[in-house]
């Protein structure tokens, strides 16, 4: 067994994109260093910040919560809470909420749970059974993002942290380029432009590969929810996940190159696509729709109509 490049301990991982061999402790150190760098870029250190963290209970959001609290928790000008969205998926979300609650107690962090049923009058299980024109994941994504934003505003957050890792980010870049949706590419987080009614997102793990996030959780003994959503197979993202994984396997470093390219052209894209002029829906959430109705209210109205008919 080979040794760590930085000490005599056995190497726990070969990082193919750099060639480094690292033991458990130096891998964790390597991850924390990169997350610190991202937080310095994305968070206004020195002013009061209230950071809400979207925590589903999976490895990425759970590790994000632990690292944000570890790195910024000693500062007196920082406050934190975790927000979990209960989509209403039987046999799946309930066990995750229990794990998040336990971790929040360990972190001494407030835990807010928002349910789809209370917010919209539907569970995701009911949406999945309804007649509709879009995938279950499309409904869930739109409704979950709105619920997170509303909960973060209610808590008066200045930032909303998510657990998006490097793989997620590379997939999003590829998806938007493949679909020719450059305007949506300009709106990818972390958000540098604040829009009325929207809490800007930060992404502490955006440079950390998914496999390294999992190894960090294992090395630190962090408990997380490892069940897959029963509707996950419907997601379009699965195709892009496979493409990015194949490219990374054949050409290590592809994900980092995609992210670097995106960061280098972002200023130019933002000049071409300035912030949209937002209206406010009757529910209080911002929207770009000329009708003034946000996407969530459109989806909920269509589901209610289908249910009545």
N, C-alpha and C positions, 0 to 999 in steps of 0.2 A: 504494500500500500504506500502511495506517495505521501510526502509530507506537505504541510501548509507552506506556502511561499514566504510567510511572515514569521513562522515559528516552527518548532519541531513536532508539533501535534499532527496527528493524521489528518489529511485533507478530507473534508466532508463533501466537497463539491468541486468539479472542474467547470469553471465559467468559460464556456466555449467561445463566446464573443470577444473575450479578452485573453484567454489562455491561462488565466490565474487559477491556482489551486489554493483553496482556503479551508481552514478548519472552521468548526462551528462558531467559535467566538469571533474570529476575524470576518466571517461572512456577515454576522450580525452587525459588526462594526462598520463594514462596507455599506450595508443597507441603511443604517442610521445616518451615516455621513451624507448619502445622496438625498434622503428625505429631509434632513436639515437644510440642505442647499435649496430644495424646492420650497420649503416653508419660508425661507428668507426671501425668496423671489415673490411668493404669492401672498404673504401676510404682512400687513403694515406693522412691523415691530416698532414699539414705542408709543403706539396709541391704544386706547382701550379697544379690545376686540372681544366679541361674543361669538364663539365658534361652535356652531351646531355640526354634528357629525352624523351623516346618514349611515346607520348601522343595521344591516339586514341580519347579521349573525354569521355570515359566511366569512371565509378566511381573510379576504381583502379588506372589507369594511371593519372587521374586528381588529386586524393588525393596524389599520389606519387610526382607529380610535386609541389603541395603546401607544402608538408612536407619537401622535399629536399631543396626547396628554404627557408622555414622557419628556418630549422635547420642549414644549411650551408651558407645561403645567406649573412650573415654579414661578412663572412671571405673575406679578400681582395685577397686571393690566389685562389678563386673559381669563375668560370664563368659558365653560364648556358644557354641552349637553349632547346626548345621543338621541336621535330620532329614528324610530323603527316604524315602518309601514306594515300594517297587518292587512294583506290583500284578501284574506278570507279563503285560503287554500287548505282544505281539510287534510290533516295528516302531515302537513309540511311547515306552515308558518308558526304554529303554536309552540312546537319544540324549539324553534329558533328564538322566539321571544324570551323563553325561559333562560336560554344561554346568554342572550344580550343583557338581561336583567342581572344575572349573576356577575357578569364582567363589569357592568356599570357600578355595582356595589363595590367590587374590588378596586375600581378606579376612582371611587367617590365622585361619580358623575351622575347628574340628573338624567333620567330615562323617560322619554316621551313616546307613547305608542298611539298611533293614529290608524283607525280602521277604515277600510273602504266602505263597509256597511254603514257606519255612522256618517261618513263624509258624503257618500254618493247614493246610499240606499241599495247597493249591490255588493255581493262578494264576487271574487274572481271565478269561483266555481259556478256561480249563477251566470256570469258573463260567458263562460266557456260553453254553457249549455244553450245559450240563446242563439237565434239565427242572426248572422252578422256578415259583413262584407270583408272584414279585416281579421287578422290573426289575433288570438288571445293576447299575445305578447305586445301587440300594438296598443290595444286598450290598456293593458297593465302599465306599459311604459309611460303613456301620456298621463294617466290617472295618478301614478306613483310620483312622477316629477312634480305635478301640481300639488299633491298632498304634502310633499316634502317642503316645497317652497312656502306653502301656507303655514305649516307648523313652524318653520324657521322664522317667518315674519312674526308670528304670534309670540314666539320666545324672544323676539327683538334681536335676532342674530345679525351680525355684520358679515359673516361668511358661512357658507355651507360646504363642509368637506365631504368628499365621496371617496370610495375605495377603488376607483378606477386605476388599474395597473398599466404597465407598458403594453401588454398584449391587447388589452381593451382599447387603449389609445391608438395603437397601430391599426387595429380593425376599424375603428371609427374613421380614421383618415382614409383608409382604402375604400370603405363603403361610400363616403361622400364623393371621392374622386371618381369612382366607378359609375356613380349615378349622375355625375356632372353637377352635383349640388355644392357649388363653391361657396354660396352664401351660407349654407349650414356649416361648412368647414370653418368659416370665419367666426362662427358662434361656439365652436368647441371650447370647453374649459381647458385650463383655468381662466376665468373671466377677468379681463383687464378693464372692461368697460361696465359700469354699473347702469342698469336700466331701472326706471321707476317700477316698483312693485315686485322686482326680482332680487333675490338674495344671490350675490355672486358666488359661483362655485370655485372651490380650490381642490386640487388633486395631488395630495402629498406623495402618492405612490406612482406617479405617471412615468417615472424612469426605472421602476422596479419590475422585472419580469414576474409573471404569475408563479413560476416555479420557485423563485427566491422568496416570494411572500409566504408560500406554503412552508418552506424550510425555516423561515424566521419563526413562524408560529410554532413549529415543531421544536425548534431549538429553545424557545422561551417557555414552552409548556403552556401556550395560550390555547384555551378551549374555544372551538368554534363549531358552527353548524355545517355539516358536510353532506347534507341531502341535496339532491338536485330537484329543482322545481318540476312538477309533473307536466307542465306545459312548455318546458324549455325547448323541446324538439321542434316547436313551431317557429322559432326565432330565425329570421333571415340572417342574423349575425353569425349563425353556425357555419354558413358557407364561407364567410370571410375569415372566421377563426381558423378553419381548416387551411385556407390559402396561406395565411400569415404563418401558421405553424410549419407548413411544408417549406416555405421560403426560408424561415429561420433555421430549420433543420439542415437544409442544403447550403445555405449561406449565412452562417452565424453573424449576428450583428445587424441583420436586416431591419428588425424592429427599431433599434436605436437610430438607424439611418433614416427611416421613415419619419420618426419623431423630430430628428435634427432638421430634416428638409422642411417639415411643416413649420417649425419654429422660425426658420430663416425666411420663409415667405409670408409669415403671418402679418407683418406690418403692411405689406403691399396689399394683401387680401382685405385687410380691415379698411384701407383707404378706398378701395373699390366698393366695399359693402359696409357703409357706416351703420350705426345702430338704427334699427327700425323705429318708426313712429308708432308707439303703442297706444292702444285704447284700453279702456277698462270694462270688462264684462260685468254684467249685473251681479255676478258672484263675488266681484272684487278683485279678480285675477286679471293680469294684463293679457292682451291679445293683439295680434297683427291683423286679424280678420276684419274686412270692411263692414261686416254685419255687426261687429261689436261683441259677438258671442265667442268665448274662448273654446278651444278644441275639446276640453273636458266636458263643458256643458253641452256641446253638440253631440258628443258620444253618449252622455248620460240621457239626453233627450231622445236620441234614436233608440236606445235600449228600452226606455220606458214605453215608447210608442210601440215597439215590437211586442213588448210584454202585454200591453193592453189589447193590441190587435190579435 
